[in-house]
Amino acid sequence: MTDPRAAKDAARAQARARRDSLSDDRMRAFAADALRDRFLEELVRPGLLPDGPVAGYWPLGSELDVRPLLLHLKAGGLRTGGHKTDGRSIALPVSGPRGQALTFRDWDPAQPLAAGRYGIQEPGADRPEVVPAVLLVPMLAFDRSGHRLGYGAGYYDRTLDALRAVRPVLAVGMAFAAQEMDAVPCGAHDERLDWILTERETLRFTQ
């Protein structure tokens, strides 16, 4: 019988190596811009994005960079029906102890960030805490059933479980197309995503 933990660890090692191999800076910048445009065209413009703060993430290592999208949402300016949209409240996660849900603080690009628990840049303790309506989720890999492969700490699964217990939240996985795998090993506590966007396509799993 296959050990589920061993299967996940093996899948993580394979997925990390695949994502790390995407080292061309021009390709990565193109993917970040293409994903921004896809998000705006397929979620924002049709009015599918719920009102409220959008929580992104500061890219770690070879993660896809969502900062071009976050900065666009912060600035506003997309015209819908001839009207200029207002800027969104944008937040970044703050990592607490392993095994606990993430919290989120408002991100002001003009303010300095501080290195958090894992060396990831986070808003300082002086920034207000927010509860996101939309959560952009990084990953090592994904499949076409809406499952993602994370790093094993369970932060995003616990975060989505906690947020969904209080109010609806739209979980949008952000990945390179090359991060797709046939089937992500998953368990009973793994939270499914609502959408997954790559530079090539959009996958929607909930209505």
C-alpha positions in Angstrom: 0.0 0.0 0.0 1.4 3.4 -1.0 2.2 5.8 1.8 0.2 9.0 1.1 2.9 11.2 2.7 5.7 9.5 0.7 3.7 10.0 -2.5 3.2 13.7 -1.7 6.9 14.2 -0.9 8.0 12.5 -4.1 5.5 14.6 -6.1 6.8 17.8 -4.4 10.4 17.0 -5.3 9.4 16.4 -8.9 7.2 19.5 -9.1 9.8 21.8 -7.5 12.5 20.6 -9.9 10.2 21.3 -12.8 9.2 24.8 -11.7 12.8 25.6 -10.8 13.8 24.7 -14.4 11.7 27.6 -15.7 14.7 29.9 -15.4 14.4 32.2 -18.4 13.7 35.6 -17.0 12.0 36.9 -20.1 9.7 33.9 -20.2 8.8 34.4 -16.5 8.1 38.1 -17.0 5.9 37.3 -20.0 4.0 34.7 -18.0 3.4 37.2 -15.1 2.1 39.8 -17.6 0.0 37.2 -19.5 -1.5 35.9 -16.2 -2.4 39.5 -15.1 -4.2 40.1 -18.4 -6.0 36.8 -18.3 -7.2 37.5 -14.7 -8.5 41.0 -15.7 -10.2 39.7 -18.9 -11.8 36.6 -17.5 -12.6 37.4 -13.8 -12.6 41.2 -13.4 -14.1 42.4 -16.7 -17.1 40.0 -16.6 -17.8 40.9 -12.9 -16.9 37.5 -11.5 -14.6 38.9 -8.8 -16.4 39.4 -5.5 -16.1 42.8 -3.7 -13.5 43.1 -1.0 -9.8 42.8 -0.5 -7.6 40.7 -2.7 -4.8 38.8 -1.0 -1.8 37.8 -3.1 1.7 36.7 -2.1 5.3 37.8 -2.4 7.0 35.3 -4.7 9.3 32.9 -3.1 12.0 31.3 -5.2 10.6 30.2 -8.5 7.0 31.0 -7.8 5.1 32.8 -10.5 5.2 36.5 -9.8 1.7 38.0 -9.2 2.9 41.5 -8.3 2.0 42.9 -11.7 -1.6 41.9 -11.2 -1.6 43.1 -7.6 -0.3 46.5 -8.5 -2.9 46.8 -11.3 -5.7 45.9 -9.0 -4.4 48.4 -6.4 -4.3 51.2 -8.9 -7.6 50.4 -10.5 -8.3 51.9 -13.9 -9.9 48.9 -15.8 -12.9 50.3 -17.6 -16.1 48.2 -17.3 -19.1 49.4 -19.1 -17.3 52.7 -19.8 -16.6 53.4 -16.1 -13.3 53.5 -14.4 -13.0 51.0 -11.6 -11.7 52.0 -8.2 -8.5 50.5 -6.8 -8.8 47.4 -4.6 -7.5 46.8 -1.2 -4.5 44.5 -1.6 -3.0 42.3 1.1 -0.1 40.0 1.6 0.1 37.0 4.0 1.8 36.9 7.3 3.1 33.4 8.3 2.5 32.4 11.9 3.5 29.1 13.5 3.4 26.0 11.4 0.0 24.4 11.4 -1.9 27.7 11.8 -3.9 29.6 9.2 -2.3 32.7 7.6 -3.3 36.2 8.5 -3.2 39.0 6.0 -2.1 42.7 6.2 -2.8 45.5 3.9 0.0 46.1 1.4 1.1 49.6 0.6 3.8 49.4 -2.2 5.2 52.7 -0.9 5.9 51.3 2.5 8.9 49.0 3.3 8.3 45.3 3.9 10.0 43.1 6.5 11.3 39.5 6.3 8.9 37.1 7.9 9.2 33.6 9.3 10.5 32.0 6.1 12.4 35.1 4.8 9.4 36.1 2.7 8.6 39.8 2.5 5.6 40.8 4.6 3.8 44.0 5.5 4.9 45.3 8.9 2.9 45.0 12.1 1.8 48.6 11.7 -0.3 47.7 8.6 -4.0 46.9 9.2 -5.1 43.3 9.2 -7.7 42.4 6.5 -10.0 39.4 5.7 -9.7 38.7 1.9 -12.6 38.1 -0.4 -10.2 36.8 -3.0 -7.2 34.7 -2.3 -4.4 34.2 -4.9 -2.7 30.9 -4.1 0.8 29.8 -5.0 1.7 26.2 -5.6 4.2 23.6 -6.7 1.7 21.8 -9.0 -1.9 21.5 -9.9 -4.3 19.1 -11.8 -7.5 19.5 -13.7 -9.7 18.6 -10.8 -8.8 21.8 -8.9 -6.3 20.3 -6.5 -2.9 22.0 -5.8 0.3 20.6 -4.4 1.7 22.9 -1.7 4.9 22.8 0.4 3.6 20.5 3.1 3.1 23.0 5.9 -0.7 23.2 5.3 -0.9 27.0 5.6 -3.2 27.5 2.6 -5.5 24.5 3.3 -6.0 25.7 6.9 -6.4 29.3 5.7 -9.1 28.4 3.2 -10.9 26.1 5.7 -11.0 29.0 8.2 -12.0 31.7 5.7 -14.7 29.5 4.1 -16.2 28.7 7.6 -17.0 32.4 8.0 -17.8 33.8 4.5 -17.3 32.9 0.9 -13.9 33.4 -0.5 -12.7 32.9 -4.1 -9.6 30.8 -4.2 -7.6 31.3 -7.4 -4.5 29.2 -8.0 -1.7 31.0 -9.9 0.8 28.8 -11.8 2.9 28.3 -14.9 1.2 25.9 -17.4 4.3 23.6 -17.0 3.3 23.0 -13.3 0.4 20.8 -14.3 0.5 17.1 -13.4 -1.9 14.3 -14.2 -3.2 13.9 -10.6 -2.1 15.7 -7.4 -1.9 13.4 -4.4 -4.5 14.7 -2.0 -6.2 13.9 1.3 -9.4 14.7 3.2 -8.1 18.0 4.5 -6.8 19.4 1.2 -8.9 22.4 0.1 -10.0 22.6 -3.6 -9.4 25.7 -5.6 -12.2 27.6 -7.4 -10.1 28.6 -10.4 -6.6 28.0 -11.7 -5.0 30.5 -14.0 -1.8 30.0 -16.1 -0.3 32.0 -18.8 -2.0 29.7 -21.3 -5.5 29.0 -20.0 -8.1 29.4 -17.4 -9.6 26.4 -15.4 -12.8 27.0 -13.5 -14.1 24.4 -11.0 -17.1 26.2 -9.3 -20.0 28.2 -10.6 
